[in-house]
Amino acid sequence: QVQVVESGGGLVQPGGSLRLSCAASGFTFSYYAMSWYRRAPGKERDLIAAITNTGDSTNYADSVKGRFTISRDNAKNTVYLQMNSLKPEDTAGYYCYAHTVLGHWGQGTQVTVSS
């Protein structure tokens, strides 16, 4: 059973930081690229960061470039999203996506940036 489970979301003030984790199971994690998406209320779910299976290459949406960092630890079957300099517009549900043959979504974790 493929499972992708996000954690680490919460309420932070503007300028603050959070690190999200995505724990994967049910597939050979190191074979597949992983991504983070987010969906703000009333908006489409947008790709914000992606990482290759080995972690040797990453890609970011312009809106988060320079502030967010995606990484992975294949020994722990976990992908991370370090979020710094958070802004209110970063408020969204954050979703992990596994690029397996069929693809698989996590359930999401909420990030709220507000003072």
DAKA-V678400 format. One record per backbone hydrogen bond with DSSP energy under -0.5 kcal/mol. NH is the residue of the N-H (numbers start at 1). CO is the residue of the C=O. Records with the same first field share a line. If there is no record, write none. Layout:
# DAKA-V678400
NH=CO  CO
This chain:
# DAKA-V678400
3=25
5=23
7=21
10=110
12=10  112
15=86
16=13
18=83
20=81
21=7
22=79
23=5
24=22  77
25=3
29=27
31=28
32=29
34=51
35=97
36=49
37=95
38=46
39=93
43=40
46=38  44
48=36
49=36
50=59
51=34
52=57
55=52
59=50
61=48
64=61
65=61
67=64
68=64
69=82
71=80
73=78
76=73
77=73
78=73
79=22
80=71
81=20
82=69
83=18  81
84=67  82
85=15
86=16
90=87
91=88
92=111
93=39
94=109
95=37
97=35
98=104
99=33  97
100=98
104=98
106=96
107=4
109=94
111=92
112=10
114=12  112
